[in-house]
Each structure stands twice: as structure tokens, then as C-alpha cells.
Amino acid sequence: MSKLEDYAKTERQREVTKIWESCDRNSRKAAQALGITHATVRNIVTTVKGAAAAAGFSDAWDATEHVPEGEYVTGRSIYLEDDSGNKAWLKTRRKLETAEKEQALKAFVEQLNSQVVQAKKTHKPSAKGKSKDLLPTIIIGDAHIGMRAEASETRDRDFNSQVASAELLGAIDYLVDAAPACEEAMLINVGDFMHANSHKNTTANLTPLDVDQRIESVMRIAADTMIHAITRILEKHSKVSVVMARGNHDSDTAIAIAMVLGYRYAKEPRVTILEPQGFHTYTTFGKNLIAVTHGDKAPSRRLADVLPRLSVWSKTSHRYWILGHFHSKLAEQFDNSVVIERFGTLAPSDSWHASKFYKSPSIMNQIVYRRSGGIAIRHEYEIPGNDYEPDHEI
């Protein structure tokens, strides 16, 4: 007969599940026996239970023999018949409560933090010759780390987590070199930094995705990429603020990455991590109001009407929204002086975009703001155009 531990995918999951079972399924006792937090135990057991349920196994029943090879269970169906003879199947799927999601997210972040070394306070580079009147701002548009794309299918270029990280850090190098030497800099992630939102390999709205590896591995690559980007920026500038927005692909994983970065730089005063607050955040630099959101929640006109309600509106003269989502560049100016700008992505087309014939240049941008208000300079990095050629005539 099957046991819960049989559905563990790693030796670590098997060990934790086995100890949890031997401790009468008490997470605190298991955590004490293993020398880890009880939240980590709960998170691992929840993951194993999910894998077991997908295979048709639970404490209440064992239906594994009824699940065809290569398929998995998505929910429960009940056959109903009323007094009039009407017959129907009722299909249900368990809804994950908000508190439960938050608990699982925190446990997962604890796991990641156990592998992250906190940054020590570092010496600032010399302030000599550094401008206090300019703010170089690098904008990461929809990085989609974790996406799998094959050139033979998309007529674009091959893409995976490692490629995404390498290309992004190459762009960071170029844009940091192009920036004027300044006291402060800013790094904005407009959301969809990660391609998937959970181990289910879907968006936050459960749309299935093509991914290249397990979500745990992708999150480590994503966190390492941000850490390397921050390190590179600090080589030139005295301080950096990092804005992390939530996308429609990574509504929850974006929060996890922000929490990991917050832990990493908790003792480094040169780095400020602005974690997502709802679905938008804002900051100011001199006379500039800079607001960030992914760009999938509201039309431009509504976004333009939001900023005048902020308390800092009257203290600024230049107001900007920074958006992503559509993988293309667009700028709009409204009659209340608000400028809304969408930014492109370095990522190539995936299977879905290719099937719809969507194609945009692979770019990343930097804006340099003036403290007195307005934009001083713009820089753009572009990956050379696709040179894919099929090995046969079409």
C-alpha cells in the first residue's frame, strides 16, 4: 500500500515527510527532530501532499490505479441526480485560502534564505566627481526567468533560465557603464521577472506555461541574478534603491524574491529594497514622482488619474508611470502632465506569442532623471536581431 513519503521527489522531502509521520504529524515536533523551522516542515509536507493528490492518493482514499499513465488529478467530481431525474457531474477544485498561501510563501522564503548569505556593510566608492543631481534608473522589463523557448518552434532564439540571467546581466553591464557616475541609482523590475508563479508551472491566473526547470531552481537563479545586478551597480554608485513589482505571471513569486533580497541586504545601508505594496509602488527623486506597476490591471487613463491623489503630488512637477506587460515600448502623455511609459523585454517570443505572430525587439532601457525635474539622458541596450534559419525550406 502506498505511503505519503512515496510521493516525495527528493531525498530531503522523503526524510522530512517520514519524520513528520513518525512524530504523529506534528510539525513542531518534526522540526525539533530535524533542526529546522516548523514552517519549513509544513511547506515540504504540503508539497508532497500536492504531488500525492495529483497522483490520486490521499489519507481518505487511494485512487492511483484509476489515474492513466502520464495524467494527473486536477480535482474531485461528484455525480448528482435530483428528484426530477436531472443528472450532472459536479467538478470541484480546492481553493487555497489567502492565509494558507501566505504561510506557504513565508516557509518557502525561509528555505531560500537559508541558502542566502547576508551582505555585509561595504565601503562606498569615492564620492569625488559623483553627481547628486542625477538618478540613473535601469528598468528590467518582463525578464521571464524560467521560460523555455526553442528557436525551431518560435523562429526566434533558444531561451531558458541560464540564458535569461546571462543576457540580463550583460545588459546591466552595458547600462551601468553608460550611466554617469552618481551618488544614487535605481533598479526597477516591472514584474514578470519570473515566468511562473508556483510549482504548478502556471501564471497567477493558472494559465499553463512552458518552463525549463523546477520553480525552486528558477527562484534561486532569479535571486542570484538580482544580487549580481545590485553588486554591479554598487561598483559605480554609492547607493541603490530596488523596486520590485508584481506581474501577472509572478504575483506571488515576486514577493518571495523581494523578501529574499530584503533579508540579504538587511544590514547593508547602501541598498534599499522596496517590496511590492499591493500592485503598485512609487518613489520620488527631487521634483520627479516615479510610480511603478506591471501594467495589466488598469487602462492608462485610470492610471493617470491615480497619481494626483498621492500626497507627494504637490511636491513634484514631473510625474511618471513605469510599466511593462506588453513587451513593447509605448509612451503617452496626459492633460494632467502624467507620462505613462511601457518598456520592452529582453526575452524572445515563447510558443504562445510565436503562434500569435507577436514579435518585438529584445531591449532594456535606462532613464537618467534630473533632481530639478525631467529626464536628462536615455540609454538603450538591444540584443542583435534574430538570425535563426530553418534547416529546410518552408
C-alpha positions as CSV (number, residue, x, y, z in Angstrom):
1,M,0.0,0.0,0.0
2,S,1.2,3.5,-0.8
3,K,2.5,5.9,1.8
4,L,2.7,9.7,1.6
5,E,6.5,9.6,1.6
6,D,6.4,7.6,-1.7
7,Y,5.4,10.8,-3.5
8,A,8.4,12.8,-2.3
9,K,10.5,13.9,-5.3
10,T,13.7,14.5,-3.4
11,E,15.5,12.6,-0.6
12,R,15.1,15.7,1.6
13,Q,11.3,15.7,1.1
14,R,11.2,12.0,1.8
15,E,13.2,12.4,5.1
16,V,11.1,15.3,6.3
17,T,7.8,13.5,5.5
18,K,8.9,10.3,7.2
19,I,10.0,12.2,10.4
20,W,6.7,14.2,10.3
21,E,4.7,10.9,10.1
22,S,6.8,9.4,13.0
23,C,6.1,12.5,15.1
24,D,2.3,11.9,14.9
25,R,2.1,14.5,12.1
26,N,3.1,17.3,14.5
27,S,5.2,19.9,12.5
28,R,6.8,21.4,15.7
29,K,8.0,18.0,16.9
30,A,9.3,17.1,13.5
31,A,11.1,20.5,13.2
32,Q,12.7,19.9,16.5
33,A,13.9,16.5,15.5
34,L,15.3,17.8,12.2
35,G,16.7,21.0,13.5
36,I,14.7,23.2,11.1
37,T,11.7,25.6,11.4
38,H,8.2,24.1,11.7
39,A,7.1,26.4,8.8
40,T,9.7,24.6,6.6
41,V,8.3,21.2,7.7
42,R,4.8,22.3,6.8
43,N,5.9,23.7,3.4
44,I,7.7,20.5,2.5
45,V,4.8,18.2,3.7
46,T,2.3,20.4,1.7
47,T,4.4,20.0,-1.4
48,V,4.5,16.2,-1.0
49,K,0.8,16.1,-0.3
50,G,0.2,18.0,-3.5
51,A,2.2,15.5,-5.5
52,A,0.3,12.6,-3.9
53,A,-3.1,14.2,-4.6
54,A,-2.1,14.7,-8.3
55,A,-1.4,11.0,-8.5
56,G,-4.7,10.1,-6.9
57,F,-3.5,9.4,-3.3
58,S,-4.7,10.9,0.0
59,D,-5.4,9.9,3.5
60,A,-9.0,9.3,2.6
61,W,-8.5,7.2,-0.4
62,D,-6.1,5.6,-2.8
63,A,-7.2,6.0,-6.4
64,T,-3.8,5.8,-8.0
65,E,-4.8,2.7,-10.1
66,H,-7.5,4.8,-11.8
67,V,-5.2,7.6,-13.0
68,P,-3.9,6.8,-16.5
69,E,-0.1,6.9,-17.0
70,G,1.0,10.4,-18.0
71,E,-2.0,12.1,-16.4
72,Y,-2.7,13.6,-13.0
73,V,-5.7,14.5,-10.8
74,T,-6.9,18.1,-11.0
75,G,-9.8,18.0,-8.6
76,R,-12.8,15.9,-7.4
77,S,-16.0,15.2,-9.3
78,I,-19.3,14.2,-7.8
79,Y,-22.2,12.6,-9.7
80,L,-25.5,14.2,-8.9
81,E,-29.2,13.3,-9.6
82,D,-32.1,15.3,-8.4
83,D,-35.8,14.3,-7.8
84,S,-36.7,15.2,-11.3
85,G,-34.2,12.8,-12.8
86,N,-31.7,15.5,-13.9
87,K,-28.2,14.2,-13.9
88,A,-24.9,16.0,-13.8
89,W,-21.3,15.8,-12.8
90,L,-20.1,18.5,-10.3
91,K,-16.4,19.1,-10.6
92,T,-14.7,20.9,-7.8
93,R,-11.2,22.2,-7.1
94,R,-9.9,23.1,-3.6
95,K,-9.4,26.8,-3.2
96,L,-6.2,27.8,-1.4
97,E,-7.0,30.3,1.3
98,T,-5.1,33.6,1.4
99,A,-3.7,32.9,4.9
100,E,-2.5,29.4,3.7
101,K,-0.9,30.9,0.6
102,E,0.9,33.5,2.8
103,Q,2.1,30.8,5.2
104,A,3.4,28.6,2.3
105,L,5.1,31.6,0.8
106,K,6.9,32.5,4.0
107,A,8.0,29.0,4.5
108,F,9.4,28.9,1.0
109,V,11.2,32.2,1.6
110,E,12.7,30.7,4.8
111,Q,14.1,27.9,2.7
112,L,15.6,30.2,0.2
113,N,17.0,32.5,2.9
114,S,18.8,29.5,4.5
115,Q,20.9,29.4,1.3
116,V,21.5,33.2,1.1
117,V,24.4,34.9,2.9
118,Q,23.5,38.3,4.3
119,A,25.6,41.0,2.7
120,K,28.0,42.8,5.0
121,K,28.3,46.5,5.1
122,T,30.6,47.6,2.2
123,H,32.7,50.7,1.6
124,K,31.2,53.2,-0.7
125,P,33.2,54.1,-3.8
126,S,34.7,57.5,-3.7
127,A,32.1,60.3,-3.9
128,K,34.5,62.5,-5.7
129,G,33.1,63.6,-9.0
130,K,29.7,61.8,-8.4
131,S,26.6,63.8,-9.2
132,K,23.8,64.2,-6.6
133,D,21.6,65.9,-9.2
134,L,21.0,62.8,-11.5
135,L,19.4,59.4,-10.9
136,P,20.3,56.6,-13.3
137,T,17.4,54.2,-13.4
138,I,17.7,50.8,-15.0
139,I,14.4,49.2,-16.0
140,I,14.1,45.4,-16.2
141,G,11.1,44.7,-18.4
142,D,9.4,41.2,-18.1
143,A,12.5,39.1,-17.7
144,H,10.6,35.8,-17.7
145,I,13.3,33.8,-16.0
146,G,12.3,30.1,-16.2
147,M,10.7,30.4,-19.6
148,R,11.6,27.7,-22.1
149,A,11.6,28.5,-25.8
150,E,13.1,26.7,-28.8
151,A,14.2,28.5,-31.9
152,S,13.0,25.7,-34.2
153,E,9.4,26.4,-33.0
154,T,9.3,30.1,-32.4
155,R,11.6,31.3,-35.2
156,D,13.3,33.4,-32.6
157,R,16.2,32.2,-30.4
158,D,16.6,29.5,-27.8
159,F,15.8,30.6,-24.3
160,N,16.0,29.2,-20.7
161,S,16.8,30.4,-17.2
162,Q,20.5,30.5,-17.7
163,V,20.2,32.4,-21.0
164,A,17.8,34.9,-19.4
165,S,20.2,35.5,-16.5
166,A,23.3,35.9,-18.7
167,E,21.5,38.2,-21.2
168,L,20.1,40.4,-18.4
169,L,23.4,40.7,-16.6
170,G,25.1,41.6,-20.0
171,A,22.5,44.4,-20.4
172,I,23.2,45.6,-16.8
173,D,26.9,45.8,-17.5
174,Y,26.3,47.9,-20.6
175,L,23.8,50.3,-18.9
176,V,26.0,50.7,-15.8
177,D,28.9,51.6,-18.0
178,A,26.8,54.1,-19.9
179,A,25.4,55.8,-16.8
180,P,27.0,59.0,-15.4
181,A,28.7,58.4,-12.0
182,C,26.1,59.4,-9.4
183,E,25.6,59.1,-5.7
184,E,22.3,57.3,-6.2
185,A,20.9,54.8,-8.7
186,M,17.7,52.9,-9.0
187,L,16.9,49.4,-10.4
188,I,13.2,48.8,-11.3
189,N,11.7,45.4,-12.0
190,V,8.3,46.0,-13.6
191,G,7.1,42.5,-12.9
192,D,7.0,39.1,-14.6
193,F,10.7,38.8,-13.6
194,M,9.8,35.1,-13.2
195,H,7.9,33.2,-15.8
196,A,5.8,31.0,-13.4
197,N,4.1,31.7,-10.1
198,S,4.3,28.3,-8.4
199,H,5.4,24.7,-8.7
200,K,2.2,24.2,-10.9
201,N,4.1,26.0,-13.7
202,T,1.3,28.4,-14.4
203,T,0.7,32.2,-14.2
204,A,-1.0,33.6,-11.1
205,N,-4.3,33.0,-13.0
206,L,-3.4,29.3,-13.6
207,T,-2.6,29.6,-17.3
208,P,-0.2,26.7,-18.2
209,L,3.4,27.7,-19.2
210,D,6.4,26.2,-20.9
211,V,9.1,26.2,-18.2
212,D,12.7,24.8,-18.2
213,Q,13.1,23.6,-14.6
214,R,11.5,23.3,-11.2
215,I,10.3,26.5,-9.6
216,E,12.8,26.2,-6.6
217,S,15.8,26.2,-9.0
218,V,14.3,29.1,-11.0
219,M,13.9,31.2,-7.9
220,R,17.5,30.7,-6.9
221,I,18.6,31.8,-10.4
222,A,16.3,34.8,-10.2
223,A,17.5,35.8,-6.8
224,D,21.2,35.3,-7.8
225,T,20.6,37.4,-10.9
226,M,19.2,40.3,-8.9
227,I,22.1,40.1,-6.4
228,H,24.7,40.2,-9.2
229,A,22.9,43.2,-10.8
230,I,22.9,45.1,-7.4
231,T,26.5,44.3,-6.9
232,R,27.4,45.6,-10.3
233,I,25.5,48.9,-9.7
234,L,27.2,49.4,-6.3
235,E,30.6,49.2,-8.1
236,K,29.8,52.6,-9.6
237,H,27.2,54.3,-7.4
238,S,27.1,54.9,-3.7
239,K,23.5,53.7,-3.1
240,V,20.9,51.8,-5.0
241,S,17.1,51.6,-4.5
242,V,15.5,48.4,-5.9
243,V,11.8,48.5,-6.9
244,M,10.1,45.1,-7.2
245,A,6.7,45.0,-8.9
246,R,4.3,42.0,-9.1
247,G,3.4,40.8,-12.6
248,N,0.5,38.6,-13.9
249,H,3.0,35.7,-14.2
250,D,4.7,36.1,-10.8
251,S,2.2,37.7,-8.4
252,D,3.4,35.6,-5.5
253,T,7.0,34.7,-6.5
254,A,7.8,38.4,-7.0
255,I,7.0,38.9,-3.3
256,A,9.2,35.9,-2.4
257,I,12.2,37.3,-4.4
258,A,11.7,40.8,-2.8
259,M,11.7,39.1,0.7
260,V,14.9,37.2,-0.1
261,L,16.6,40.5,-1.2
262,G,15.3,42.2,1.9
263,Y,16.9,39.5,4.0
264,R,20.2,39.6,2.0
265,Y,20.6,43.4,2.3
266,A,19.1,43.9,5.8
267,K,22.5,45.0,7.2
268,E,23.7,46.9,4.0
269,P,22.7,50.6,4.3
270,R,23.7,51.2,0.7
271,V,20.8,49.1,-0.6
272,T,17.1,49.8,-0.2
273,I,14.6,47.1,-1.3
274,L,11.1,48.5,-2.0
275,E,8.9,45.4,-1.6
276,P,5.6,45.3,-3.6
277,Q,2.8,47.1,-1.8
278,G,-0.3,45.8,-3.4
279,F,0.1,46.1,-7.2
280,H,1.9,49.4,-7.5
281,T,4.5,51.4,-5.7
282,Y,6.0,54.9,-6.0
283,T,9.0,56.9,-5.0
284,T,10.3,60.4,-5.6
285,F,13.6,62.0,-6.7
286,G,13.6,65.7,-6.3
287,K,10.8,67.1,-8.4
288,N,10.1,63.7,-10.0
289,L,7.3,61.3,-9.0
290,I,8.1,57.8,-10.3
291,A,5.3,55.2,-10.0
292,V,5.7,51.6,-11.0
293,T,3.1,48.9,-11.8
294,H,3.2,45.9,-14.1
295,G,0.5,47.3,-16.5
296,D,-2.1,44.6,-16.6
297,K,-4.6,45.9,-14.0
298,A,-5.9,49.2,-15.4
299,P,-6.0,51.3,-18.6
300,S,-3.7,54.2,-19.0
301,R,-6.3,56.9,-18.4
302,R,-7.2,55.4,-15.0
303,L,-3.5,55.2,-14.0
304,A,-3.0,58.9,-15.0
305,D,-5.9,59.8,-12.6
306,V,-4.4,57.9,-9.7
307,L,-1.2,60.0,-9.2
308,P,-2.9,63.4,-8.3
309,R,-4.4,61.6,-5.3
310,L,-1.0,61.0,-3.7
311,S,0.2,63.3,-1.0
312,V,3.5,63.9,-2.8
313,W,1.8,65.2,-6.0
314,S,2.0,68.8,-5.0
315,K,5.7,68.5,-4.1
316,T,6.6,67.3,-7.7
317,S,6.4,68.8,-11.1
318,H,7.2,65.8,-13.3
319,R,5.2,62.6,-12.9
320,Y,5.8,59.2,-14.5
321,W,4.4,55.7,-14.6
322,I,6.8,52.9,-15.4
323,L,5.0,49.8,-16.9
324,G,5.8,46.6,-18.7
325,H,3.5,43.7,-19.6
326,F,3.0,44.2,-23.3
327,H,6.7,43.5,-24.2
328,S,6.9,46.7,-26.3
329,K,7.7,50.4,-26.0
330,L,5.0,53.0,-25.8
331,A,4.8,56.5,-24.3
332,E,1.6,58.5,-23.6
333,Q,1.3,62.0,-22.0
334,F,-2.0,63.1,-20.4
335,D,-3.5,66.5,-19.8
336,N,-2.6,66.4,-16.1
337,S,1.1,66.2,-17.0
338,V,1.4,62.4,-16.2
339,V,3.6,60.5,-18.6
340,I,2.9,56.8,-18.9
341,E,5.7,54.7,-20.5
342,R,5.8,51.0,-21.2
343,F,9.1,49.2,-21.6
344,G,10.1,46.2,-23.7
345,T,11.7,42.9,-22.7
346,L,15.0,41.1,-23.4
347,A,13.1,37.8,-23.6
348,P,12.3,36.4,-27.1
349,S,8.9,35.0,-28.1
350,D,7.7,31.9,-26.4
351,S,5.5,29.3,-28.1
352,W,2.2,31.2,-27.4
353,H,3.5,34.6,-28.6
354,A,5.0,33.0,-31.7
355,S,1.7,31.3,-32.5
356,K,0.0,34.7,-32.5
357,F,2.8,36.2,-34.6
358,Y,3.8,38.6,-31.8
359,K,7.5,39.8,-32.1
360,S,9.3,42.7,-30.6
361,P,12.9,43.7,-30.3
362,S,14.9,42.4,-27.3
363,I,15.8,45.6,-25.4
364,M,16.5,47.0,-21.9
365,N,16.4,50.7,-21.0
366,Q,17.9,53.2,-18.6
367,I,16.5,56.6,-17.9
368,V,18.5,59.3,-16.1
369,Y,16.3,61.7,-14.1
370,R,17.2,65.3,-13.1
371,R,16.6,66.2,-9.5
372,S,15.1,69.5,-10.7
373,G,12.6,67.5,-12.7
374,G,12.5,65.7,-16.0
375,I,14.7,63.3,-18.0
376,A,18.4,64.2,-18.7
377,I,19.5,61.1,-20.7
378,R,18.3,57.8,-22.1
379,H,20.3,54.7,-22.9
380,E,19.1,51.5,-24.6
381,Y,20.7,48.1,-24.9
382,E,19.5,45.7,-27.6
383,I,20.3,42.1,-28.3
384,P,21.1,41.8,-32.0
385,G,18.2,40.6,-34.3
386,N,17.3,37.0,-34.6
387,D,19.3,35.2,-37.3
388,Y,17.5,31.9,-37.0
389,E,17.3,29.9,-40.2
390,P,15.5,26.6,-40.5
391,D,17.5,23.6,-41.7
392,H,14.9,23.1,-44.5
393,E,12.9,25.2,-46.8
394,I,9.4,26.1,-45.8
